[in-house]
Every structure is written in C-alpha cells, then in structure tokens.
Amino acid sequence: MTNIIVLAAIYLMGIGILLGFNELNYRRNKIQGEFTRKFAHFAASLAVIPLPYMFDSHWYILILAIIFFAVLFITQYSKQLKSIHDIKRKSIGSYLLPISIYVTFLIANKLDDKFIYILPMLILAVCDPMAAILGMNIKKYNGQIKIAGYKFKKTWLGSGTFFAMSLVISLIALYYHRGLFDIETLSLSLTIAFVSMLGELFSWRGSDNLTIPLSVMAILIFF
C-alpha cells in the first residue's frame, strides 16, 4: 500500500516536472501554444501507458485523474499554464484527457486485459498530435475535408497522417501481442486505423481525446 502511494506521488511529480518544462519552453522560446499543448499531450499520454503494470486498482488512477483535472481547471481560470491553454480555438480536450485515461483504464482493468488500454492510449499519444501539427502547418496540396457538401475542420493531410500512423502502430502492436502476422492482424489493424480516424474526424472541440481511445477499445473488444 505504501509503495503504491509513493509510486503515485512520484507519478504526480513527473507530470508536474513535464508541465513545468513545457511552460518554461513556451515562455523562453516563444513557441506557439498549439505546439506546446501537443507536446504535453504526447508526453503525458505516453507516460500513462505503463499504468496497468504499476497499479492494480482503478481508484489510484481516479485520484490522479481528479488531481490532473483540477490543476487544468484552476490554471485556466487563473490564466496560468499558458503552454496548455493559450490556443485561439475553443477546446475541452485538455479536460477530457484525464477522463479518457481513467475510463480506458477502468474498462481494461475490469476486463483484465492490459492490451485494450495500451493500444488505444498509444494511438492517442502519437497519431493525434502528429495529425494536428501536419494538418495545421502544411498548406500546399492540402485542404479541409468536404463530404456531401459538409466541410470538416480536419484536413486531408491530417486525417491521412492519422490513418497511416494508426495502421503502422496497430500492425506492430498486434503482431507482438498475437505473436503472428496474418490476415486477421491486417484486417483488425485496418479497421482500428479507419475507425479511430473517424473518431478524430467527427470529433468536436477536442472530444477526440475521448472518442479515439474508446473507438479503438470498442474494436478490440468486439473482435
């Protein structure tokens, strides 16, 4: 019990150091908030991937998520931590990230399957920020997606990048998880990449932090 509490405290300190480093980088190097926000998203999401091997109860993750949520809420309304909050668009993504981590962990914990937590969080950590950065900053031969007359805020390059990276990550993860590469591994990887891309495409104001991991988890549970 004591070891777990110490471990949780160390995790909180690590997240605090990450946010502090990100804020310092934002202020000293005058980096745009969109980039520092995506870096924090990437680093925090990667950092929580080992959680199922460190904590056997979801209650510890709930406490960590509540603390993380509270810090984000307080810093936004006190106009602090601008490396996270200094963006022009309206987004609830930062608040949904700790919720997403807890919900995904809870389901995986109840089903006693670490893999259905790890792969969704890995895709969220890598694919989402990469798609956003490329989609927003490469304008040539790129444009917003338009389907049946409806214009999405996502770009072709961003969604294409998300699909490609999600496919590669899924192929590698499923190969090592299942121990073989066959038509089932390929078809499952393609399904995960496509569905998670749709989860990102149809998201609203940062809700992809929740829709991406839950859509990947749903496919894994279904299969």
C-alpha positions in Angstrom: 0.0 0.0 0.0 2.7 2.4 1.0 4.8 1.6 -2.1 1.8 2.3 -4.4 1.1 5.7 -2.7 4.8 6.6 -3.1 4.6 5.5 -6.8 1.5 7.6 -7.3 3.3 10.6 -5.7 6.3 10.1 -8.0 4.0 10.0 -11.0 2.4 13.3 -10.0 5.8 14.8 -9.6 6.8 13.6 -13.0 3.7 15.1 -14.6 4.4 18.3 -12.7 8.0 18.5 -14.0 6.7 17.8 -17.5 4.2 20.7 -17.3 6.9 23.0 -15.8 9.4 22.2 -18.5 6.7 22.8 -21.2 5.8 26.1 -19.6 9.4 27.2 -19.4 9.9 26.3 -23.0 6.8 28.2 -24.0 7.9 31.4 -22.3 11.6 31.4 -23.1 11.4 30.3 -26.7 8.1 31.9 -27.6 6.7 28.7 -29.0 3.1 28.8 -30.1 0.6 27.3 -27.6 -0.6 24.8 -30.2 2.8 23.2 -30.3 3.5 23.1 -26.6 0.0 21.8 -26.0 0.5 19.0 -28.4 3.9 18.2 -26.9 2.3 18.0 -23.4 -0.5 15.7 -24.9 2.1 13.5 -26.5 4.4 13.2 -23.4 1.5 12.8 -20.9 -0.3 10.2 -22.9 2.9 8.2 -23.4 3.7 8.5 -19.7 0.5 6.8 -18.6 0.8 3.8 -20.9 2.7 1.7 -18.2 -0.1 2.3 -15.6 -1.7 -1.1 -15.9 1.7 -2.7 -14.9 2.1 -0.3 -11.9 -1.4 -0.1 -10.4 -3.8 -3.0 -10.0 -6.7 -0.8 -8.8 -8.5 1.9 -10.8 -9.0 4.0 -7.7 -5.5 5.2 -7.8 -5.9 6.3 -11.4 -9.2 8.1 -10.5 -7.4 10.1 -7.8 -4.6 11.0 -10.3 -7.1 12.0 -12.9 -9.1 14.2 -10.5 -5.9 16.0 -9.4 -4.8 16.4 -13.1 -8.3 17.7 -14.0 -8.3 20.2 -11.0 -4.9 21.6 -12.0 -6.0 22.2 -15.5 -9.2 23.8 -14.3 -7.5 26.1 -11.8 -4.7 27.2 -14.1 -7.1 28.0 -16.9 -9.3 30.3 -14.9 -6.3 31.9 -13.1 -4.7 32.4 -16.5 -1.7 30.3 -15.7 0.0 27.4 -17.6 -0.4 29.2 -20.9 1.6 26.4 -22.7 -1.6 24.4 -22.4 -4.3 27.0 -22.5 -3.0 29.6 -25.0 -4.9 28.5 -28.1 -7.3 30.5 -30.3 -9.8 27.8 -30.8 -12.3 26.6 -28.2 -11.4 23.2 -26.8 -12.2 20.9 -23.9 -9.6 18.4 -25.0 -7.3 19.0 -22.0 -10.1 18.3 -19.6 -11.1 15.2 -21.5 -7.6 13.7 -21.4 -7.6 12.7 -17.7 -11.2 11.5 -18.1 -10.2 9.4 -21.1 -7.2 7.9 -19.3 -9.3 6.9 -16.3 -12.3 5.5 -18.3 -10.0 3.5 -20.6 -8.0 2.1 -17.7 -11.2 1.3 -15.8 -12.7 -0.8 -18.7 -9.4 -2.6 -19.3 -9.0 -3.2 -15.6 -12.5 -4.7 -15.3 -11.9 -6.9 -18.3 -8.4 -7.8 -17.0 -6.8 -7.0 -20.4 -3.9 -4.6 -20.4 -3.6 -4.6 -24.2 -7.0 -2.9 -24.7 -5.7 0.0 -22.6 -2.2 0.2 -24.1 -3.0 0.3 -27.8 -5.7 3.0 -27.6 -3.5 5.2 -25.5 -0.6 4.7 -27.8 -2.6 5.7 -30.8 -3.9 8.7 -28.9 -0.4 9.8 -27.8 1.2 9.5 -31.3 -1.4 9.9 -34.0 -3.5 12.7 -32.7 -0.7 15.3 -32.2 1.1 14.3 -35.4 -2.1 14.7 -37.5 -2.9 18.0 -35.9 0.6 19.5 -36.4 0.9 18.4 -40.0 -2.7 19.3 -40.9 -2.4 22.8 -39.5 1.1 23.7 -40.8 1.3 22.2 -44.3 -0.9 24.2 -46.6 0.3 23.1 -50.0 -1.7 20.3 -51.6 -3.8 20.2 -48.5 -7.3 21.3 -47.7 -10.2 20.8 -45.4 -12.2 17.6 -45.9 -15.6 18.1 -47.6 -18.1 15.2 -47.8 -21.6 15.5 -49.2 -21.3 19.3 -49.0 -20.3 19.4 -45.4 -16.9 20.9 -44.7 -15.0 19.5 -41.7 -12.4 21.3 -39.8 -9.9 18.4 -40.3 -7.6 18.4 -43.4 -6.9 15.6 -45.8 -3.2 15.5 -44.8 -4.1 15.4 -41.1 -6.6 12.6 -41.4 -4.3 10.7 -43.9 -1.4 11.0 -41.5 -3.6 9.8 -38.6 -4.8 6.8 -40.6 -1.3 5.8 -41.7 0.3 6.1 -38.3 -2.6 4.4 -36.6 -2.2 1.5 -39.1 1.5 1.1 -38.5 1.2 1.3 -34.7 -1.7 -1.3 -34.8 0.2 -3.7 -37.0 3.3 -3.6 -34.8 1.4 -3.8 -31.5 -1.0 -6.6 -32.7 1.9 -8.6 -34.2 3.8 -8.6 -30.9 0.6 -9.2 -28.9 -0.7 -12.1 -31.0 2.7 -13.5 -32.0 1.9 -13.8 -35.7 1.2 -11.7 -38.8 -1.8 -13.0 -40.7 -5.0 -11.7 -42.5 -6.7 -11.2 -39.1 -3.9 -9.0 -37.8 -4.0 -6.9 -41.1 -7.8 -6.6 -41.2 -8.0 -5.7 -37.5 -5.3 -3.1 -37.9 -7.0 -1.6 -40.9 -10.3 -1.5 -39.0 -8.7 0.2 -36.0 -7.0 2.7 -38.2 -10.2 3.6 -40.1 -12.5 3.7 -37.1 -10.0 5.8 -35.0 -9.6 8.2 -37.9 -13.3 8.6 -38.0 -13.3 9.2 -34.2 -10.8 12.0 -34.8 -12.6 13.4 -37.9 -16.0 13.7 -36.3 -14.8 15.0 -33.0 -15.8 18.4 -31.7 -13.7 20.9 -29.7 -11.1 18.3 -28.6 -13.5 15.5 -27.9 -11.2 13.2 -29.9 -9.2 12.7 -26.7 -12.2 10.6 -25.7 -13.5 9.3 -29.0 -10.2 8.0 -30.3 -9.3 5.6 -27.4 -12.8 4.5 -26.8 -13.3 3.7 -30.5 -10.1 1.6 -30.6 -11.1 -0.1 -27.4 -14.5 -0.9 -28.8 -13.0 -2.6 -31.9 -10.6 -4.6 -29.8 -13.4 -5.8 -27.5 -15.6 -6.6 -30.4 -13.0 -8.7 -32.2 
